[in-house]
Amino acid sequence: MTDLGAIFDEHVRAEFELKDADAAVATMTDDAYLIHVPVGTGANGREALRQFYAEHFIPGWPDDTSVTPIARTVGDDRVVDELVVSCTHSRVMDHWLPGIAPTGRRIEAAHVVVTGFRGDKIRYEHVYWDHASVLAQIGLVDAAAVPVLGAEQAHALEQETATNVLIERAERAEGT
């Protein structure tokens, strides 16, 4: 039986520790694809993925980036990871924040990564995060004006506790 979690861990290690695009795509099928769902970035096919990882994804992560696992579910042909990605927005991150110049602000964002497999190779990655939360943390969305959490969203996951901050804020605004 193939340990899909270990294969995905090897893939993530290639991206974030080794910073090696070739090692990352070595874990993937020839027809693999990646979609960062909130912003539509990614690539289709091994060579396009290698180029995307080498030119955008790997060099786009700031040096202080950390990934904190929250939970993992492993099925027969997929791994679903819930995690928190933290970093300082100190460089262009066109894979995550296309068109946004570095703000120098800290970001802590909850993510869900759904990784599908064909045999012992990654067939796809669907990466989800609350983009409004990220934009609020870098100052492009006024979190006080709309029902959006910033880093509190990630903290709630890490601390395993709901905050109800937005409900309380709405009640105060209504005077109840």
C-alpha positions in Angstrom: 0.0 0.0 0.0 1.4 3.4 -1.0 1.8 6.1 1.7 0.2 9.0 -0.1 0.8 11.3 2.8 4.6 10.6 2.6 4.6 11.4 -1.1 2.8 14.7 -0.5 5.2 15.5 2.3 8.1 14.9 -0.1 6.5 17.2 -2.6 6.1 20.0 0.0 9.6 19.4 1.2 10.9 19.9 -2.4 8.9 23.2 -2.6 9.6 24.8 0.8 12.8 23.2 2.1 14.8 22.1 -0.9 13.4 24.9 -3.1 13.8 22.4 -6.0 11.3 22.6 -8.8 12.6 19.4 -10.5 12.2 17.5 -7.2 8.7 18.8 -6.8 7.5 17.7 -10.2 9.3 14.4 -9.9 6.4 13.5 -7.4 3.8 14.3 -10.1 2.2 12.6 -13.1 3.1 13.9 -16.6 -0.4 15.4 -16.9 -0.6 16.9 -13.4 -2.0 20.3 -12.7 -2.1 22.8 -9.9 -4.8 25.4 -9.2 -4.6 28.1 -6.5 -8.4 28.4 -6.5 -8.8 32.0 -5.1 -6.5 33.6 -7.7 -6.4 31.0 -10.5 -2.7 30.7 -10.6 -0.9 27.4 -11.3 0.0 25.3 -14.3 -1.0 22.2 -16.3 1.5 19.5 -17.3 4.8 18.6 -15.9 7.0 21.1 -17.8 4.6 24.0 -17.2 4.5 23.0 -13.5 8.3 22.9 -13.3 8.5 26.3 -14.8 5.7 27.7 -12.5 7.5 26.3 -9.5 10.9 27.5 -10.6 9.9 31.0 -11.7 6.9 31.9 -9.5 6.0 29.6 -6.6 9.4 28.7 -5.0 11.1 32.1 -5.3 7.8 33.9 -4.4 7.8 32.7 -0.8 9.6 34.9 1.7 12.5 33.5 3.7 10.4 33.5 6.9 7.6 31.3 5.5 6.4 28.6 7.8 3.7 25.9 7.3 1.9 24.6 10.3 -0.2 21.4 9.9 -3.6 21.4 11.5 -5.2 18.2 10.2 -4.8 15.5 7.5 -7.2 13.1 5.9 -5.9 10.4 3.7 -8.2 8.4 1.3 -7.5 5.8 -1.4 -6.4 8.3 -4.0 -6.2 11.7 -2.2 -4.8 13.6 0.7 -6.5 16.6 2.2 -4.4 18.8 4.4 -5.6 21.7 6.5 -2.7 24.0 7.4 -1.7 27.5 8.3 0.9 29.4 6.1 2.6 32.3 7.7 5.1 34.8 6.3 6.0 38.4 5.9 4.9 40.0 2.6 8.5 41.0 1.9 8.7 40.1 -1.8 6.6 39.8 -5.0 4.3 36.8 -4.5 2.6 36.6 -7.9 1.4 33.1 -7.3 -0.5 34.2 -4.2 -0.9 37.9 -4.5 -0.7 38.7 -8.3 -0.1 42.3 -9.0 0.5 43.3 -5.4 3.8 45.0 -4.4 5.3 43.8 -1.1 3.7 45.5 1.9 6.1 44.3 4.6 3.0 43.1 6.6 2.7 39.7 8.4 0.3 37.2 6.9 -1.2 34.1 8.6 -3.6 32.3 6.4 -5.5 29.0 6.8 -5.3 26.8 3.7 -6.9 23.6 2.5 -4.9 21.5 0.0 -6.7 18.7 -1.8 -4.2 16.5 -3.5 -5.3 13.8 -5.9 -3.1 10.8 -6.9 -2.8 8.4 -9.7 -0.9 5.5 -8.3 2.1 6.9 -6.4 2.2 10.2 -8.2 0.4 13.5 -7.6 -2.2 14.1 -10.3 -3.5 17.4 -9.0 -3.4 20.0 -6.3 -6.4 22.2 -5.5 -5.3 24.9 -3.0 -7.9 27.0 -1.2 -7.6 29.9 1.2 -9.7 32.9 2.2 -8.3 35.6 0.0 -10.2 38.4 1.7 -8.4 37.5 4.9 -5.0 37.7 3.2 -6.0 41.0 1.6 -7.1 42.4 5.0 -3.8 41.5 6.5 -1.8 43.3 3.9 -4.1 46.4 4.2 -6.0 46.1 0.9 -9.4 45.3 2.4 -10.8 47.1 5.4 -11.7 44.3 7.8 -13.6 46.7 10.0 -15.9 47.6 7.1 -16.7 44.1 5.9 -17.3 40.7 7.7 -13.7 39.5 7.2 -11.2 38.1 9.7 -7.5 38.6 9.3 -4.9 36.4 11.1 -7.6 35.7 13.7 -8.9 33.1 11.2 -5.7 31.1 11.3 -5.4 31.6 15.1 -8.9 30.1 15.6 -7.8 26.9 13.8 -4.5 26.7 15.7 -6.2 27.2 19.0 -9.3 25.1 18.2 -11.7 27.8 19.3 -14.3 29.8 17.5 -14.2 33.6 18.2 -17.6 35.0 17.1 -15.7 38.3 16.7 -17.7 39.2 13.6 -21.1 38.4 15.3 -20.1 40.5 18.2 -19.0 43.4 16.0 -22.3 43.3 14.1 -24.3 43.3 17.3 -22.3 46.3 18.6 -22.9 48.1 15.3 -26.6 47.4 15.6 -26.6 48.5 19.2 -27.9 45.2 20.5 
